[in-house]
Amino acid sequence: MLDVSAASRYLGNHLSVEPAAVSLTLYYHPLSSFCWKALIALYEAGIDFEPRVVNLGDPADKAAFEAVWPLAKFPVLRDEARGRTVPE
């Protein structure tokens, strides 16, 4: 018979680790097939990242994206931990 209290204590001890901060941000647009390819690769590899949809029709959003990548082409992967930007 399964001892539920022992199992919950075990899981509680082993799952209480603080989650690592996500340092990767993917700037993308959902209608871009090039962005789909990057999304599929990241999801298939099991890489944690923060998806960030960019609306180029919004001047503030476009300016923020151009600050990351001046050419403003999709997709762009930004690694804050290493201070690197990987475009297209």
C-alpha positions in Angstrom: 0.0 0.0 0.0 1.2 3.5 -0.9 2.1 5.7 2.0 0.7 9.1 0.8 2.2 11.1 3.6 5.7 9.7 3.0 5.4 10.4 -0.7 4.2 14.0 -0.1 7.1 14.6 2.3 9.6 13.2 -0.3 8.1 15.3 -3.1 7.9 18.4 -0.9 11.6 18.1 0.0 12.7 17.5 -3.6 10.4 20.0 -5.4 10.9 23.0 -3.1 13.9 24.2 -5.1 13.6 27.8 -6.2 13.0 28.0 -10.0 15.9 29.4 -12.0 15.4 32.9 -13.4 14.6 32.7 -17.1 17.3 34.7 -19.0 16.2 34.0 -22.6 13.6 36.2 -24.2 12.3 35.5 -27.7 10.9 38.6 -29.4 8.5 37.4 -32.1 5.3 37.9 -34.1 2.8 35.1 -34.2 2.2 35.5 -38.0 5.9 35.1 -38.9 6.8 31.6 -40.1 10.4 32.3 -39.2 9.3 32.9 -35.6 7.4 29.6 -35.7 10.6 27.8 -36.5 12.4 29.4 -33.5 9.4 28.6 -31.2 9.3 25.0 -32.3 13.1 24.6 -31.8 12.9 26.1 -28.3 9.9 24.1 -27.2 11.3 20.8 -28.7 14.6 21.3 -26.9 12.8 22.0 -23.6 14.6 25.4 -23.2 13.0 27.8 -20.8 12.4 31.2 -22.3 10.0 34.1 -22.1 8.0 34.7 -25.3 7.5 38.4 -26.0 5.1 39.3 -28.8 6.1 42.5 -30.5 3.5 44.8 -32.1 5.3 46.8 -34.8 2.1 48.9 -35.2 2.5 50.3 -31.7 5.2 53.0 -31.8 6.3 52.4 -28.2 6.5 48.6 -28.6 8.4 49.1 -31.9 10.9 51.5 -30.2 11.5 49.0 -27.4 12.1 46.3 -29.9 14.5 48.4 -31.9 16.4 49.1 -28.7 17.1 45.3 -28.6 17.7 44.9 -32.3 17.9 48.1 -34.4 17.0 46.3 -37.7 13.7 45.3 -36.1 13.5 41.9 -37.9 12.0 38.8 -36.4 12.8 36.5 -34.5 15.3 37.8 -32.0 16.6 35.8 -29.0 18.0 37.9 -26.2 20.1 36.2 -23.4 20.2 38.7 -20.5 22.5 36.5 -18.4 25.3 36.6 -21.1 24.4 40.0 -22.5 24.0 38.5 -26.0 21.5 39.0 -28.8 20.9 36.4 -31.5 19.0 37.8 -34.4 17.0 36.0 -37.1 
